[in-house]
């Protein structure tokens, strides 16, 4: 049987069962790694797929835990609601049943929990793009006001359409980041590359944004497979940390100060 697996934005394979198992043992393929083989409806985390048996251990009774994705010996496996779980995951599964909660797709939950912090950080960057887009749009409109533009300087009227276009574009990129659209990953990468020139604060902020969108985790959260994971785990929420709120507040304050200074200098 031939397997394919995701490595960042790339798709690797095909590999046979023995090679697949070797990669899993080496940690190249983890429970969160997206895999596919013939017969599967689509790409899904390795923890939710049916991996090949361990080499030389056919018939040993080992199985993959439906919650954590680890392969464990048969003596440590418990079957609950036609799914198999390891001893470590059994208590939380029984607790969910006791509380009347659905068991859900554990593989999808494991993947979402592994990447939700990165997902939330990307969406927070989308808010920053919203703020930047609004600021540019307001400055662009202000440039059309004679009193603000220095009694109708021609340069201000030329710059206004450019600022309006940039503001609209940045707002759209922010919307794309909030929705984890692949095109927004490319667009924000280009904008952040240009933003590196804004030394020192702009360099630091845009370097962080580049990490978020260009890293391996970034490739996963912008993938169509991760969108499917999100749809399967609507109950999993991420609470934005106080640090992120402080950064957003600081940026909003800078935008407000910039607009006030620009208006003041026009009078």
C-alpha positions in Angstrom: 0.0 0.0 0.0 1.3 3.4 -0.9 1.0 6.4 1.5 1.4 10.2 1.0 2.1 12.7 3.8 2.3 16.4 4.2 5.6 18.1 5.1 4.8 21.8 5.5 3.4 23.0 2.2 4.8 20.0 0.3 3.2 16.6 -0.3 5.6 13.7 0.0 5.3 10.2 -1.3 4.4 7.7 -2.3 6.0 5.5 0.4 5.3 1.9 1.2 4.0 0.5 4.5 7.5 -0.2 5.9 8.9 3.2 5.0 5.7 4.9 6.4 6.1 3.1 9.7 9.9 4.0 9.8 9.1 7.7 9.3 6.4 7.5 12.1 8.9 5.8 14.5 11.5 8.6 13.7 8.9 11.3 14.4 8.9 12.6 10.8 5.2 11.6 10.7 3.4 12.6 13.9 -0.3 12.1 14.9 -1.0 15.6 13.6 0.7 15.0 10.2 -1.8 14.9 7.3 -1.7 11.6 5.4 -3.6 10.0 2.5 -3.8 6.6 0.8 -6.1 5.0 -1.7 -9.4 4.2 -0.1 -9.5 7.3 2.2 -12.1 10.0 1.6 -9.5 12.7 1.9 -6.4 13.9 3.7 -6.6 13.5 7.5 -4.3 13.6 10.5 -2.2 10.4 10.9 -3.9 10.0 14.3 -7.2 9.5 12.6 -6.1 7.2 9.8 -5.5 3.5 10.0 -1.7 3.1 9.8 0.0 0.0 8.7 1.0 -2.5 11.4 4.4 -2.4 13.0 7.0 -4.3 10.9 7.3 -7.8 12.1 4.5 -7.4 14.7 1.5 -8.6 12.7 -1.0 -10.2 15.0 0.5 -8.7 18.1 -2.8 -7.0 19.0 -1.4 -3.5 19.0 -3.6 -0.6 18.0 -3.7 3.1 17.5 -5.4 5.2 20.2 -8.3 7.2 18.7 -7.5 10.1 21.0 -3.7 10.7 21.0 -2.8 8.7 17.8 -0.1 6.6 19.6 0.3 2.9 18.8 0.2 0.9 22.0 0.2 -2.8 22.9 -3.1 -4.6 22.9 -3.0 -5.1 26.7 -3.1 -1.3 27.1 -6.1 -0.8 24.7 -9.7 -0.2 25.8 -12.6 -0.3 23.4 -15.2 2.3 24.1 -18.1 3.1 21.7 -16.4 1.0 19.0 -13.2 3.1 19.2 -9.9 2.0 20.8 -8.1 4.1 23.4 -4.9 3.8 25.4 -4.9 3.7 29.2 -3.7 7.3 29.4 -6.6 8.6 27.4 -9.3 6.4 28.9 -10.1 8.6 31.9 -10.8 11.7 29.8 -12.9 9.7 27.4 -15.0 8.2 30.2 -15.4 11.7 31.7 -16.8 13.0 28.4 -19.3 10.2 28.3 -20.3 10.8 31.9 -20.8 14.5 31.1 -22.9 13.6 28.1 -20.4 15.2 25.7 -19.9 13.6 22.2 -16.6 11.8 21.7 -16.2 13.7 18.4 -13.3 13.3 16.1 -10.3 12.9 18.4 -7.8 13.1 15.5 -9.2 16.4 14.4 -9.3 17.7 18.0 -5.6 16.7 18.5 -4.7 18.5 15.3 -6.7 21.6 16.2 -5.2 21.8 19.7 -1.7 21.4 18.3 -2.1 24.4 16.0 -4.7 26.6 17.5 -2.2 28.9 19.2 -0.6 29.6 15.9 -4.0 29.9 14.3 -5.0 32.6 16.8 -1.7 34.5 16.3 -2.3 34.6 12.6 -5.9 35.9 13.1 -4.5 38.5 15.5 -2.2 39.7 12.7 -5.4 40.1 10.6 -6.6 42.6 13.2 -3.4 44.6 12.8 -4.0 44.7 9.0 -7.5 45.9 9.6 -6.2 48.7 11.7 -3.5 49.6 9.2 -6.0 49.5 6.4 -8.4 51.8 8.1 -5.6 54.3 9.0 -4.4 54.4 5.4 -8.0 54.8 4.1 -8.7 57.7 6.5 -5.4 59.5 5.6 -6.3 59.0 1.9 -9.7 60.6 2.4 -8.1 63.4 4.5 -5.7 64.2 1.6 -8.7 65.2 -0.5 -9.8 67.8 2.1 -8.2 71.2 1.2 -7.5 72.2 4.8 -5.9 68.9 5.6 -4.0 68.6 2.3 -2.3 72.0 2.7 -4.8 74.1 0.7 -5.2 71.5 -2.0 -1.6 70.7 -2.9 -1.4 68.7 -6.1 0.8 66.1 -4.5 -1.8 65.3 -1.8 -4.4 64.7 -4.5 -2.1 62.4 -6.3 -1.2 60.5 -3.2 -4.8 60.1 -2.1 -5.9 57.4 -4.6 -2.7 55.5 -3.8 -3.4 55.6 -0.1 -7.0 54.6 -0.6 -5.9 51.6 -2.7 -3.3 50.5 -0.2 -5.8 50.9 2.7 -8.4 48.8 0.9 -5.8 46.2 -0.1 -4.5 45.9 3.5 -8.0 45.6 4.9 -8.7 42.8 2.4 -5.5 41.0 3.4 -6.6 41.3 7.1 -9.9 39.7 6.2 -8.1 36.9 4.4 -5.9 36.3 7.4 -8.8 36.2 9.7 -10.3 33.5 7.4 -7.0 31.7 6.9 -7.2 32.1 3.1 -4.1 30.8 1.3 -3.8 33.9 -0.9 -3.7 36.1 2.2 -0.6 34.1 3.3 1.2 35.1 0.1 0.0 38.7 0.2 0.9 39.3 3.8 4.3 37.7 3.2 5.0 40.3 0.5 3.7 43.2 2.6 5.7 42.0 5.6 8.9 41.7 3.4 8.5 45.4 2.5 7.6 46.2 6.1 11.0 44.9 7.2 12.4 48.3 6.0 10.6 50.1 8.8 13.5 49.7 11.3 13.3 49.1 14.2 9.7 48.5 15.2 8.5 47.7 11.8 11.3 45.2 11.3 10.5 43.4 14.5 6.7 43.2 13.9 7.0 42.2 10.3 9.7 39.6 11.1 7.3 38.0 13.5 4.5 38.1 10.8 6.8 36.4 8.3 7.5 33.7 10.8 3.7 33.1 11.4 2.8 32.9 7.7 6.0 31.2 6.3 6.8 28.6 9.0 5.7 25.0 8.8 2.9 25.6 11.2 1.8 28.5 9.0 1.6 26.2 6.0 -0.6 23.8 8.0 -3.1 26.4 9.3 -3.5 27.9 5.8 -4.1 24.5 4.2 -7.5 23.2 3.0 -7.0 20.2 5.2 -6.8 22.4 8.3 -10.0 24.1 7.2 -11.7 20.7 7.3 -10.3 20.2 10.8 -11.8 23.6 11.9 -15.2 22.5 10.6 -15.0 19.3 12.6 -14.0 21.1 15.8 -16.2 24.2 16.2 -16.3 23.6 20.0 -12.6 24.3 20.4 -11.9 27.9 21.2 -8.7 29.8 21.9 -8.7 32.6 24.4 -6.4 35.4 23.2 -3.7 36.1 25.8 -3.4 39.4 27.5 -0.1 40.0 25.8 -1.8 40.0 22.4 -4.4 42.4 23.6 -1.7 44.8 24.9 0.2 44.7 21.6 -3.1 45.4 19.6 -3.9 48.2 22.0 -0.4 49.7 21.5 -0.7 49.6 17.8 -4.1 51.1 17.9 -2.7 53.9 20.0 0.1 54.5 17.5 -2.4 54.7 14.6 -4.6 57.2 16.5 -1.6 59.4 17.4 -0.4 59.3 13.8 -3.8 60.4 12.4 -4.1 63.2 15.0 -0.6 64.4 14.2 -1.3 64.3 10.5 -4.5 66.3 11.0 -2.8 68.8 13.3 0.0 69.4 10.8 -2.5 70.2 8.1 -3.9 73.2 10.0 
